[in-house]
Structures are given as structure tokens and as C-alpha cells.
């Protein structure tokens, strides 16, 4: 590889066309009603029930099947997928394609390419992870993918093109004026459009351009780890050697970077605040939530800061004691990593001050601030609201091979799940 930012041709991203599995519009109430956010963004149980009731064929029945045991859940998803295929609810496209995908909401516009990306280990420097993963989540996703033999939702990957309308970007811009395969608007206000690119010359232009680039995993670390695990279980030249991704050139279409918040199920706010009183500054800040988040943003500009909620109020926790940090933050890592809010939260607060194991029965990871606060108030826990990390910090650490604590960032907008799937049984 010539430089960290621009791999040599044929040693960069290898994106291949595939025959997408898509909903047949006439068989569902609407395309919007069968889509879902990514599996780890669905707030359970409320969001899950809402999606299940939206349409009998909502994709959530495949990505988050509900049954008494994991084995039954996965078999249920596989049976459901086979039934939908036999009933003509889902059908494969007639020929392999790369798919141009557009999301729009107000002034926010995102466009990229969906395809089957050849898998590569982190050591190759082609696809860069920036967060650790939880082994039990990877095992769960792998079992589901084995059962269904399908990539059910694309990962979100970013790369830095030159900003000019050449290569993959030129193919995207030439495709947009054509009639799309589908167009829908989901209840969050985002409009979605999808086109197929099948012309050999355009496919060659896009793939040749991408072969010069590396990508950052913006969303989907657990699914990428799942791809790699399953790749090791199958022949190297088969369909399991690649995985479904959406590639976005953030030089043309910058992503938003948000935080992922923590819900501490078994820790009441009063106990959380009492435990940190000697090692952090603690202040109550006025609501409502947007105003409290403004206070968090202001404090985060000066150092580590967290907003605790769940008792009806908002509590700003900042200015950690330096002696606490020196005792709890691992050394031997870049300063940018050691000063991350997520690093301080997990090493100093969760591990040391609160002594909370990083296990599902103790911690939930929630993308929405309102959802985190509502769940904490409903169940007597503590919501720890975070301030987002800048994208350049994430990318710089990833290029150094340094992973951030899991669930440190939320890049978006995320692709809607259910617009195009990739079967590993369809050639």
C-alpha cells in the first residue's frame, strides 16, 4: 500500500455487483412500511412492536426475530425469509448490479454505492475499524446470518475521494437523473431512492476508482466482524468472501457524527451522583432536554463531560479528577484515545467508580437521547448522555490501528434496512 490514504490499485476496495433481493411493491402495503432502522438502532420493545405492526412483512421480522431461544429465533427468520421468497414478497433482480442509493431530508443529502465488498482483515489497511466489538453480539449476528444465508442490511462505510465528479462519483451523478427502481419516504421524514447500475463500462469505471481507496467503518462493526467470522468458515472463492456495504464519499457527502448513549439499568441516578461526587464536578442544569444538551456541548468543549438523567432532572458531570484518570486510563495509547469521553466513561466511571460490568443486563446502548432518558425514567435507571466525537479524530485513530471503546460513535444518516438484501444463495 503506497500511503495510508490511497492504496495501490487492486489493493484497495473491491466492490462487486450482485443480484439484489428486493420487496415486490404490489405485495406489501408500502415500501416505507416494510423498512426498519438497523437492528442495533431499534429501541426495544417499543420500536420493535411499532415496526412489527406497520406491515406483516416488515424487515424487522428477519433482523430481530422474536422467539424463546436464539436457535428458534434464527430458524424462524430463515423460515420467514423462505416463505416470503416463495410467496413472491421478495424477489431477486434479474441481473447483478451496483446500486446507487440516495437519502434526503431537508438540506441533508447523502448518496453512495451499495455492493458486495471483498472482505479483508484490519491488518491489510483496506477497511479500517474504529471501535471494539462485543463477542456475544458477533456470535448472535453470525448465527442469524448462517441460518438465513443472507446479508440482511448493508454496513455504512466511508472513504475520502478527491471531491471531483470522477470515477464512482461520476457514475452516481449520471445515474441520478434516471428513473429509480424505488422511491419512498419513511416516517422519520427521509426520502429514499434506489437505482441499479448494470452497464459494464459504468461498473468498470466505479470499481476501478474504488480500488485506489480505503474505507472507514462508520456503522456496522459487529456485522463486519460477523462477515470475517463467517468468511473463515466457507471456501475463499465463494459468496461468503464478500459482504453487503454502502460506500459514501464523505468528501462529497459529509456524514453526521452523533454519540451513542448508555442506559445503566440497575443504577439509580441518586446513587450514580453520590459515587462521583468526590472525583467529578456535579451540577444540576435546567431542562428541557435540548437545553440540557446545549450545556453538555459547552462543557465538552473544555474536557470530558457527561449528562446524567433518569430522575426527572439533568445533571452535568465534568472536570474529572486527574489522579482518578492517571489510575484508571490505560497508558501506551495516543493522547487522543486517552482523552475520549468513551474511554473515560468506561475506564474511570463504569469500571472503577460505579463497578458496572459491560454486559447487556447492566448496560444498554441507545442512539436517541429522548429514548435513553425515557427508558431511564420508566425503569429507575440512569441515562448517561454523551457528546459526539469529531470524524477526523475517529479516522486518525483508525489509521493508527487504534480502536475506540465500543459504541463510541453513531455516523448517519444510516441506510434504511429492507430496501435491498443480498442472498448468499443467489448467483
N, C-alpha and C positions, 0 to 999 in steps of 0.2 A: 504494500500500500504506500503510495507516494507521500501523502500528507494526511493528518487526521481528518481533515475536512473534505478531501477529494480523493477517494480510492481510484486506483488504476482501472481502466476499462476491463470488464469481465471479472473484476474482483470486488465490485460494488453490489448494489441492489439488483436482483434478478427477478423481475415481476413478469409473470406469465398469464396469458388469458385462460379462462376456464368457462365451463357451461354453468351459468348461474341458475340456482333454483329460486323461483320467484312465485309469489302468490298469483293465482289467476283471478283478476279483479271481479269477474262475474260470480265467483264462488264465495265471496266474503262481503260483509256489509259495506266496508270501505277499507282502503289501504291504511288509512290512519288508525282505524280501529284494531288492526292486527299487528301494529308495530309496538315496540317497547323500548325504554332506555336499556343500556347494557345491564347484564344480570346483577352487577355489583352496585348499580345506582338505584335499583328498585328498592324503595323503602318498604320493609315487610313489618306487619302483614297488610297495612292499609293499601299501599301501592299495588301489591300483588293482587289483592282482591279486586281492586278497581280495574286492573288490566284483564283479569280473567272474565270479568263481567262485561267488558267492552265488546267482545265478539267471541263466539265459541272457538274460533281458530286463531286467537291471539298467540303470538310467538312465545309469550311467557310460559305457555304450557310445555314448550320444548326447552327453554333455557333455565327455567326454575320449576320443574315438575314437582308436584306435591303428593307425597305418599309416606308411609310409616317408616321405611328404611331406605338408605341410599340405593341399594340394589333394586328395590321395587321402583323407586323414583326413576332411575336410569332406564329400566326396562319399559316403564310407562312412556317415557319420552320417545324411545325407539319405536314402540308400537304406534304411538300417536303420529310420528313422522311417516311411518309406512302407510298408515291409514289415509293420511292427507294426500300422499302421493297417489295412492290407488284410487282415491275419490276425485282426483284432479284439482284439489285445492291448491297444491303446489305442483309446479311443472318445470322441467329443465328448459333453458333456452336452446334454440336449435343448433347453435354453433358457439365455439369458445370466443370469449370477448374479454377485453378490459372494460371496466365500467366507469364512466365519468359521473361523479356524484356531487351534487350541489345542495348546500343548506343556506337558507337566507332567513333573517329575522330583522326587520328594520334596516339599519345601516350595516349590520353584520352579514358578511358574505364569506362562505368557505367553499372551495372547490378542490377536488382531488381525484385520484385514480384508485379504484378498487381492483385488486388482482390477487393471484396466488404467488406469494413471495417465497423464494427458496430460503430454507432455514439455514442459519449459521450460528455457531457458538459465540458468546461475547468476546472471546479471545481473538476472533477474526477482525473485530472492529468494524463490522458492516452494519449490524443492528445493535444499538447501544441501549442497554437497560439503565435506569437511574434509580430504581427502588428495589429493595429486598422483597421477597415473596414469602407467603405463609404456606408451608408444606401441605397442610391439610386442605387448603383451597385448591392447590395444584392437583392433589390426588382426586379431589371431588370433580374438578373440571375434566380431568383425564378420563375418569370412569364414564362420565356423561358422553364425552366425545368418542370413546371406544364403542359405547352402546349404539350411538346414532350414526357413527361413521360420517359425520358432517361437521364442518366449520359453521357454527350457527350464527356467529356475529363477527364482524371484522374488527381487528385491532386498529387503533389510531396511531400511526407513525408519522413523524415529520422529518423533512430534510430541508436543507438550505440550498435552493437553486440560485442562479445568478440574478433573479428578478426579471430577466428579459423574457419575452414571449417566444421561447425557442424550445425544441425538444418536447418533453412531456407537457409543458405549459402550452405550447403552440397547439398540440393535439387537443388539449382540453378546450382552449378558446375557439378552435374551429368547430368543435362538436356542439358547443352550447346553442348556436342558432338553430340546430336541427330539432325536429320534434322528439321529445323524450319518450323513453319506454314507459315511464310512470311519472306522475306528479301528484303530490298530496301535501296537505298541511296538517301537522299534528297538533294536539291540544295545547302544547306549550307555545304555539304561535309560529313555529319554524315551518317554512315550506321546504319540501324535499323534491328534487328531480334527479332522474337517473337515465343515462344514455349508454348504449353499448357501442364499443369501438371494435370493429371486426376487419377493417381494411388492412391487408398485410403491410402496406407501406406505413400506415399510421402506427400500427403496432410496433413495427421495427424502429420508427422514429422515437417513440416513447421509451421503449425498453433500452435502446442504445444510450439515451440521455441518462436514464436512471442508473445505468451500470457504472457511472462515474461517481455516484454518491453513496454516503452512509446515512442511516436514519436513526433517530431517537425514538424510543418507545414513549409516546405521550400517554396512551391509555391502553392497558391490556397486558401488564407484566405477568399476571398469573396465566393468562391464556398463551402468551409466548412461551413461558416455562412449560406449559402443558404441551404445546406443539413440539418442543425439543424432547420432552419425555417420550411422547408417542413416536417421534421420528426414530428414536433408538430401538423401538420395538418392531419396526417394519423395514422392508427392503429399501435400500438407499435410493433406488431409482423409481420408486412408486409415488403415489399421490400424497403420502404422509410426509414426504420430504419438503413440502411447502405448506403455507398456511394463509388464510384469508386476512388481508390487510387493506386499510385505506391509507394512502400516502398523500400527505399535504405538503406543498412547498410553502413554508412559512415566510419566505422572502416575499411572496406574492400575497399570501393569505395568512396573516399572523393569527395564532390561536390565543384564546383567553386562558389564563392560568389561575385556577382557584384552589383554595385549600380543601382538604378533606378533614372533617371534624370527628372528634371522638365522643362516644357516649359511654360513660362509665356506669354500668348497670347497678352495681352494688355499693356505690359510694355516694351518700347524700352530700349536697352542696355544703352544708354546715361542717361536716367532717373534713371535706376537702380543704375548705378555707382554714380551719383550725390547724391542719397539718402543715400548711405552707406559711403560716404567719411569721415564723422566725427566719425564713430563708428567701422570701419574696416580699415585695411591696404589694399590699392588697387594698384596693379601693372599690367602693360601690360606684357605678356610673349609671346615669339616668337612661331609661328607655325612651321610646320603643326600640326594638331590635336594630333597625338601621342606624339609629343614633348611637347605640352602644357599639356597633361595629365600626363607626367612624372613630370612636375613642380608641378602639383596638388598633386601627390603622395608624393613628397618630402615635400611639405608644410603640408600635412595632418599628416605626422609623428610627427609634433610638436604641433598639435592642430587643431581646426576647420578651414576648408578651402573649398572654392568653386571656380569653374571655370565658368565664365560668357562668353557667346558667342552669336553671332547673328548679329553683325555689321561688320563681316569680320575679326575681331581680337579676341584675347583671353585675358581675364582679370582675374587675380588671386585675390581673395578676402579672406583675412585671418586675424588672430590676432584680434578677436572681443574684443571690449571694455568690461572690467569686470563689469563696472557699468550697461551697457546695459544688460548683461547676468543676473545679480542679479535682475534686474527689471522685466525681461520677462520670465525667465525659471522657471517653477513651482517647488516649493520646495517639500520635502516629498517623493522624488523618489531617487532611488540609484544613486550614482555619475556616474556610467557607463551610465545610461539613460540620465542624465542631460548634459553630455558632448558629446552625439551623434551629428553628423553633422545634421541628420534629425531633431533632437529636436531643435537645434539652428536655423536651416533654418526656420522651421515652427513657432516657438515661437518668435524668435527675428526678423528675416527678413520679412517673409511673413505676420505675424500678426501685427508686430509693425512698422518696418521701411518702408515696402512697402505697408502695408494695403491692401493685396490681399486676397480675400475670397478663401477658398479651395473648389471651385466649377468648374465644367467642362468648363464653358465658360471662366474661368480665368486661369486654370492650366490644363495641360495635363501631364501624367506620361509616359515617353518613356524610353524603355530599352536600346536602342542603342545610343551611343554618336554621331555618324555621323548623324543619323536620327534626333536627337534633334537639332543639330546645323543647319542642312539643313532646317528644318521646321522654326526655329527662323529667319534665314536669308531670307527665302522666304516670311514670313508674318510680318516681322518687330518686332518680339518679342524678348524675352531673354531666352536663354537656360541656366539653372543652372545645371552644371555637378558636380556629387558627387563622392566621393571616397568610396569604399566598406567597410562594417563593417566585422570584423572577425567572423567566425562561432561560436567560443567559447563564444564571447560576446552575440550573439543572443541567444544561448542555455541557458546561465547562467541567462539572464534576463527572459526568458520564464519560467524557473524552479522557479523563484521567483514570477511568476504570473504578471510580468510587461510587458505590450505591448509597442512596439516601435511605433513611428509615422507611419501611413500607407505608403505603398510603400517605405519602408526603404531599402529593400534588394531584390536581384534577385539571387536565387540559380539556378544552372544549371550544366549540360545541362538539359533542360526541356523535358519531353516526347512529342513526336510528337502527335498531335491531329489527330484522324482518323484511327489509327491502330486497336483499339478495343474500342467499346462502350458498355454500359450496359443498356439494356432496363429494365424498371420497370414493364413492362407488360409480359416479358418472364420469365418463371419459370426455 
